[in-house]
Amino acid sequence: MATYTFDVFTSLDGYGTAVDWPGYWGKEGPELVASRAEAFGSDRILVLGANTYRDLYRIVRSGDDPTFELINKARKVVVSTTLEAPLEWENTTLLAEDALTAIPRLKAESDRPLWSHGSLSMNRSLMAAGLVDRLVITVFPAITGTSGRNPVFVPGAEFDLELLETHTFDGRVQQLTYAPTLHASPRADAAKPGTGSMPGNEPTALKRFAGEKVVQLQTRKRDGTWVHTPVNLVVAGDHAYFRTPGKASKNKRLRNFPDVRIRPCTWSGKPTGPAARATAHLLSGEESRTAGELIDKKFPIVQHVGVHLAHRVMHTSTLHYELTDVTDL
């Protein structure tokens, strides 16, 4: 059976990305670059979730990192129920099913090790299901504080880690390889309905938005101030979507700063609950159509009739976004 490795970058305070920080948190060096070339150039299958696939494909197409050609040539598998085959990226296969179903079969059938970079939501679920054999954490010497985005292990289950290997790159970046096992918490025996939940099954921040019709979307300007806009939100499983006219000024803010905040609100925009942070991704193709259908279904009058009519009158396109990594502030 093939091994499955979850490979992830993190700041010292546990975030996968940060606003206004450069790639590799500005800590790139020749030893680190060589290690990434070895990771992507070896005889492994690269496994990605939908969001990491989109982000990595965009970065590889527009950049000149020496590892990018290795990633292009690598055999890649994308696990997603929202993407549609055929995928544009060369040497890429789509598995249009849930990761908890696809990965056990892939581990049983593959003659190559499976290696997944990023894909945080998917890999947190796989770890909780006991499907991750190795956890490779590359820790960069940076504390991103309030600029940190995409917490690597939150929300998620609890784990005990057995340290297998350590490496230091360029005298500053630490790579730690662990074998993870679910932690047997004594709180599991004491959990009672209404007072808590079993470890690894805590309600995520996204779930509390599932019943909301309107949320206050907060987008950030270059001067650091936040702009508040009420939007209709649809939560479908682990996905959350909203739409906006193509001419809306928030699209420029979202391009510059995809980190956003959302909080429940009234139709007029008055907050009614606590805020959460999230990352907004502009959708295209089949993913955009799927998001649009879900929004129209939940709001048949306001969105399906009213908003589409308004956008035609405005002579503007309709854009759809997905919110990922929703976590409480």
C-alpha positions in Angstrom: 0.0 0.0 0.0 1.3 3.5 -0.9 2.1 5.9 1.9 0.4 9.3 2.0 2.4 12.4 3.1 0.9 15.8 4.1 3.5 18.4 3.2 2.9 21.9 4.5 4.6 25.3 5.1 3.9 27.3 8.2 5.0 30.3 10.1 6.1 29.8 13.7 2.6 30.9 14.9 0.9 28.3 12.7 -0.3 30.1 9.6 0.0 28.9 6.0 0.0 32.4 4.5 0.2 36.0 5.6 -1.0 39.3 4.2 1.8 41.5 2.7 4.5 38.8 3.3 6.5 37.5 0.3 6.8 33.9 -0.7 8.6 31.6 1.7 8.0 34.5 4.2 11.2 36.1 2.7 13.3 33.2 3.9 14.2 31.5 0.6 17.7 30.0 0.3 19.5 27.6 -1.9 19.1 24.6 0.5 15.4 25.2 0.8 15.0 25.5 -3.0 17.0 22.2 -3.5 14.8 20.4 -1.0 11.6 21.5 -2.9 13.2 20.4 -6.2 13.8 17.0 -4.6 10.2 16.8 -3.2 8.5 17.7 -6.5 11.1 16.0 -8.8 10.9 12.6 -7.1 8.8 9.6 -8.3 5.7 10.6 -6.3 2.1 11.4 -7.2 1.2 15.0 -6.1 -2.3 15.0 -4.6 -4.1 18.4 -4.4 -7.5 19.8 -3.3 -9.4 22.1 -5.6 -8.2 25.4 -4.0 -4.6 24.5 -3.9 -4.8 23.2 -7.4 -6.1 26.5 -8.6 -3.6 28.6 -6.6 -0.6 26.4 -7.5 -1.5 26.3 -11.2 -1.8 30.1 -11.3 1.6 30.5 -9.5 3.4 28.0 -11.7 2.1 29.6 -14.9 3.2 33.1 -13.9 6.4 32.4 -12.1 10.0 31.4 -12.8 10.9 29.3 -9.7 13.3 26.5 -10.7 10.9 23.9 -9.2 7.9 24.9 -11.4 9.0 22.8 -14.4 9.3 19.8 -12.1 5.7 20.4 -10.9 4.5 20.7 -14.4 6.1 17.3 -15.3 5.0 15.6 -12.1 2.0 13.3 -12.1 -0.8 15.1 -10.3 -4.2 14.0 -8.9 -6.8 16.5 -7.9 -9.6 15.4 -5.6 -12.7 17.6 -6.0 -16.4 17.4 -6.5 -16.6 20.9 -7.9 -14.0 20.9 -10.7 -14.8 19.4 -14.1 -12.6 17.2 -16.3 -10.5 17.6 -18.3 -8.3 19.9 -16.2 -6.0 22.3 -18.0 -2.8 21.5 -16.2 -0.7 18.9 -17.9 -0.3 15.4 -16.3 -3.3 16.0 -14.1 -6.1 13.6 -13.3 -9.4 14.6 -11.6 -11.0 12.3 -9.0 -14.5 13.7 -8.8 -15.3 12.3 -5.3 -14.9 12.9 -1.7 -11.3 12.6 -0.5 -12.2 10.2 2.3 -13.4 7.8 -0.4 -10.8 8.5 -3.0 -7.6 8.4 -1.0 -8.0 4.9 0.6 -8.5 3.5 -2.9 -5.6 5.5 -4.3 -3.3 4.3 -1.5 -4.4 0.7 -2.2 -3.9 0.9 -6.0 -0.9 3.2 -6.4 2.6 1.9 -7.0 4.1 5.3 -6.1 4.1 7.3 -2.8 1.4 9.9 -2.5 2.5 13.4 -1.6 0.1 16.3 -0.9 1.2 19.9 -0.6 -1.0 22.4 1.2 -4.7 21.5 0.6 -5.4 22.3 4.2 -9.1 21.4 4.6 -8.7 18.2 2.7 -5.6 17.0 4.6 -7.1 17.9 8.0 -10.0 15.6 7.2 -7.7 12.9 6.0 -5.6 13.2 9.2 -8.7 12.9 11.4 -9.6 9.7 9.4 -6.2 8.2 10.0 -5.2 8.3 6.4 -2.0 10.4 6.7 1.1 8.4 7.2 3.6 11.2 7.4 3.4 14.8 8.2 6.2 17.0 6.9 6.1 20.5 8.4 8.4 23.2 7.1 8.6 25.9 9.8 9.7 29.4 8.7 11.2 31.8 11.3 8.4 34.3 11.2 5.6 35.3 13.5 2.8 36.8 11.3 0.4 37.8 14.1 -2.7 39.5 12.9 -1.5 39.3 9.3 -1.6 35.4 9.4 -4.1 33.7 7.3 -5.1 30.0 6.6 -4.3 28.4 10.0 -2.7 25.1 9.2 -4.3 22.8 11.9 -7.4 24.8 13.0 -10.1 23.8 13.0 -9.1 20.2 13.3 -8.6 17.1 15.5 -6.0 16.5 18.2 -2.9 14.4 17.4 0.2 13.0 19.1 3.3 13.2 16.9 6.3 10.9 16.7 9.3 12.8 15.4 11.0 10.8 12.6 13.4 13.3 11.0 14.6 16.9 11.2 16.5 19.1 8.7 17.6 22.7 8.8 17.8 24.6 5.6 20.0 27.7 5.1 20.6 27.9 8.8 17.1 29.1 9.6 14.2 27.0 8.1 13.3 23.9 10.0 11.7 20.8 8.4 10.1 18.3 10.8 8.8 14.9 9.7 6.3 13.2 12.0 4.1 10.1 12.2 0.7 11.4 13.4 -1.8 9.5 15.5 -5.1 10.7 16.9 -4.9 11.8 20.5 -7.0 9.9 23.0 -8.4 12.8 25.0 -10.0 12.2 28.4 -12.5 14.9 27.4 -14.1 12.3 25.1 -15.5 10.4 28.0 -16.9 13.5 29.7 -18.6 15.0 26.6 -22.3 15.5 27.0 -24.9 16.7 24.5 -25.1 20.5 24.6 -21.9 20.9 26.6 -19.2 20.0 24.2 -18.2 17.6 21.4 -15.8 14.7 20.7 -12.3 15.7 19.8 -12.0 16.3 16.0 -15.7 16.9 15.6 -16.0 20.4 17.0 -18.4 22.6 15.1 -16.4 24.6 12.6 -16.9 28.3 12.2 -18.4 27.7 8.8 -21.2 25.6 10.2 -22.6 28.4 12.2 -23.1 30.4 9.0 -25.1 27.6 7.3 -28.5 29.0 8.5 -27.7 32.6 7.7 -29.1 34.3 4.6 -27.1 37.5 4.8 -23.6 38.2 6.1 -21.6 41.3 6.4 -18.6 40.9 4.1 -15.7 43.0 5.2 -13.0 43.7 2.6 -9.8 45.5 3.2 -8.5 48.7 1.5 -4.8 49.4 0.9 -4.8 51.9 3.9 -5.9 49.0 6.2 -9.5 50.2 6.7 -12.3 47.7 6.2 -15.4 48.2 4.0 -18.6 46.5 5.0 -21.1 45.1 2.5 -24.1 42.8 3.1 -24.1 39.8 0.7 -26.3 36.7 0.4 -24.3 33.6 1.5 -24.8 29.9 0.6 -23.1 27.2 2.6 -23.1 23.8 0.9 -21.2 21.2 2.9 -17.6 22.5 3.3 -18.1 25.2 0.7 -19.5 28.8 1.1 -20.3 31.1 -1.8 -21.4 34.6 -2.6 -21.9 36.7 -5.7 -21.2 40.2 -6.7 -21.5 42.4 -9.8 -18.3 42.6 -11.9 -18.3 46.4 -11.6 -18.3 46.4 -7.8 -15.3 48.0 -6.2 -15.0 45.1 -3.7 -13.5 43.0 -6.6 -10.4 45.1 -6.7 -10.1 44.9 -2.9 -10.5 41.1 -3.1 -7.8 40.9 -5.7 -5.4 42.9 -3.6 -6.3 41.3 -0.2 -8.3 38.0 -0.5 -8.4 37.8 3.3 -11.9 38.9 4.4 -14.1 38.9 7.5 -17.7 37.8 7.6 -20.3 38.1 10.3 -24.1 37.4 10.5 -26.2 40.5 9.9 -29.6 41.8 9.0 -30.6 42.5 5.4 -29.6 46.1 6.0 -26.2 45.1 7.2 -26.5 45.5 11.0 -24.3 42.8 12.7 -26.2 40.1 14.6 -23.3 37.8 15.6 -19.5 37.4 16.0 -17.2 37.7 13.1 -15.0 35.1 11.4 -12.0 35.4 9.1 -11.9 33.7 5.7 -10.1 33.7 2.3 -12.0 34.6 -0.8 -11.3 32.8 -4.2 -12.8 34.1 -7.5 -14.4 31.1 -9.3 -14.6 30.4 -13.0 -16.0 27.8 -15.4 -18.0 25.0 -13.9 -17.2 26.0 -10.3 -18.7 29.4 -10.9 -21.8 27.9 -12.5 -22.3 25.5 -9.6 -22.0 28.4 -7.1 -24.5 30.4 -9.1 -27.0 27.5 -9.2 -26.8 27.1 -5.4 -27.3 30.8 -4.8 -30.3 31.0 -7.2 -31.8 27.9 -5.5 -31.6 29.4 -2.0 -32.7 32.9 -3.1 -35.2 32.3 -6.0 -36.6 35.9 -5.9 -33.8 38.1 -4.6 -30.9 36.5 -6.5 -32.4 34.4 -9.4 -34.8 37.1 -10.5 -33.8 40.4 -8.8 -30.0 40.3 -8.9 -29.7 38.9 -12.4 -32.1 41.6 -13.7 -30.1 44.3 -11.9 -26.9 43.1 -13.4 -28.3 43.1 -16.9 -29.6 46.7 -16.4 -26.1 47.6 -15.0 -24.5 46.0 -18.1 -22.1 44.1 -15.7 -21.0 40.6 -15.4 -21.8 38.4 -12.4 -18.9 37.0 -10.4 -18.9 34.2 -7.9 -16.5 33.7 -5.0 -15.9 30.8 -2.6 -14.9 31.4 1.0 -12.4 28.9 2.5 -10.6 28.5 5.8 -13.3 30.1 7.8 -12.2 30.5 11.4 -13.5 32.4 14.3 -11.6 35.6 15.2 
